[in-house]
């Protein structure tokens, strides 16, 4: 556990050293940029619980590694689609699990651009907790601070992200979280991930939904 914590603190420290307003998350990690929509689609996790009103389609298994972003370390970033098993309507969600060496305030909104125009969305879920706490005699005395952020995107925006995919290109689809005091954490999504999810949702709707007579 101490080894994991030390690694996370090093990653967080690197993120905070470059975490200025101008140091946005522009480039995807090389391994993530090499992923194709087809590879993402094959790694999609589908949860079809008959007790739930929707089928969960998630990219969580597509890229298991974390990455440094502007202001924190992204421990887990993935997309989810909730497919209504009756109507086939889809809710598109973005999940971020962030870790920092300092306390993160509640993020209230997320900013992004669609068709070249700025847009905003509310953060629907923000859960915070402490973990990886050191022993009492350790050099480092602070626990890592975790936060899980969830927000929704319209299907048209997810499709725009997917359409931005270009093989091998490292450009991220940029977004920025803002708290009540104006502090920000900037990140980005991989177009291949969005494209693979769109493909998987199309497949799930075809395979799982019962046609209405």
VENPE-V348132 format. One record per residue. N is the residue number from 1. OMEGA is omega in radians with two decimals (999 if undefined). D_CENTER is the distance of its C-alpha to the mean C-alpha in whole Angstrom. Layout:
N OMEGA D_CENTER
N OMEGA D_CENTER
This chain:
1 3.13 24
2 3.11 26
3 3.11 25
4 -3.09 21
5 3.13 21
6 3.12 23
7 -3.14 21
8 3.13 18
9 3.10 20
10 3.13 21
11 3.12 17
12 3.13 17
13 3.11 20
14 3.13 20
15 -3.09 17
16 3.12 19
17 3.14 22
18 -3.02 20
19 3.05 18
20 -3.09 20
21 -3.09 20
22 -3.08 21
23 -3.06 19
24 -3.12 15
25 -3.03 13
26 -3.03 15
27 3.05 15
28 2.97 13
29 -3.04 14
30 -3.14 17
31 3.11 16
32 3.14 13
33 3.14 15
34 3.13 18
35 3.07 16
36 3.07 17
37 3.14 16
38 3.11 19
39 3.10 18
40 -3.11 14
41 3.13 16
42 -3.09 19
43 -3.12 16
44 3.05 14
45 3.12 15
46 3.11 17
47 -3.10 18
48 3.14 22
49 -3.08 23
50 3.12 26
51 3.12 26
52 -3.13 23
53 -3.10 23
54 3.00 20
55 -3.11 19
56 3.09 16
57 -2.97 14
58 3.07 11
59 -3.02 9
60 -3.12 9
61 -3.07 12
62 -3.13 12
63 -2.97 11
64 -3.06 11
65 3.04 12
66 3.07 10
67 3.11 11
68 3.05 12
69 -3.05 11
70 3.07 14
71 -3.13 15
72 2.99 13
73 -3.14 12
74 -3.11 8
75 -3.13 9
76 3.06 6
77 3.10 3
78 3.13 4
79 3.07 6
80 3.00 9
81 3.08 13
82 -3.06 15
83 3.12 19
84 -3.03 22
85 3.09 24
86 -3.05 27
87 -3.06 26
88 3.10 23
89 -3.04 21
90 2.93 18
91 -3.11 15
92 -3.08 12
93 3.02 9
94 -3.14 5
95 3.04 4
96 2.94 4
97 -3.05 7
98 3.07 9
99 -3.11 13
100 3.07 16
101 3.14 20
102 -3.12 20
103 3.09 20
104 3.08 17
105 3.13 18
106 3.04 17
107 -3.02 14
108 -3.11 16
109 3.09 15
110 -3.13 12
111 3.08 14
112 -3.14 14
113 3.09 16
114 -3.12 18
115 3.14 21
116 -3.10 21
117 3.14 21
118 3.11 19
119 3.10 18
120 3.06 16
121 3.09 14
122 2.96 15
123 -3.05 12
124 -3.11 14
125 2.94 13
126 3.13 13
127 -3.12 14
128 3.06 16
129 3.10 18
130 3.13 20
131 3.12 20
132 -3.09 21
133 -3.10 25
134 3.03 27
135 -3.03 31
136 -3.11 34
137 -3.13 35
138 3.10 32
139 3.09 32
140 -3.05 29
141 -3.06 29
142 3.03 25
143 2.97 23
144 3.14 19
145 -3.11 17
146 3.04 14
147 3.05 12
148 -3.11 9
149 3.13 8
150 3.01 8
151 -3.10 9
152 3.04 11
153 3.00 12
154 3.12 15
155 3.14 16
156 3.12 18
157 3.09 15
158 3.12 13
159 3.10 16
160 3.07 16
161 3.14 13
162 -3.11 15
163 -3.14 18
164 -3.12 17
165 3.04 17
166 -3.02 20
167 3.06 21
168 -3.12 20
169 -3.06 19
170 -3.13 16
171 3.11 16
172 2.97 12
173 -2.91 11
174 3.06 11
175 -3.12 10
176 3.04 12
177 3.13 12
178 3.08 15
179 -3.03 17
180 -3.14 21
181 3.11 23
182 3.07 21
183 -3.03 19
184 2.93 16
185 -3.08 13
186 3.12 11
187 -3.13 9
188 3.14 8
189 3.11 7
190 3.10 9
191 3.12 12
192 3.14 13
193 3.10 10
194 -3.13 11
195 3.11 14
196 3.12 14
197 3.11 13
198 3.12 16
199 -3.12 18
200 3.12 17
201 3.08 18
202 3.13 21
203 -3.13 22
204 3.14 21
205 -3.14 23
206 -3.03 26
207 -2.93 26
208 -3.03 26
209 3.14 27
210 3.13 31
211 3.11 32
212 -3.12 34
213 999 38
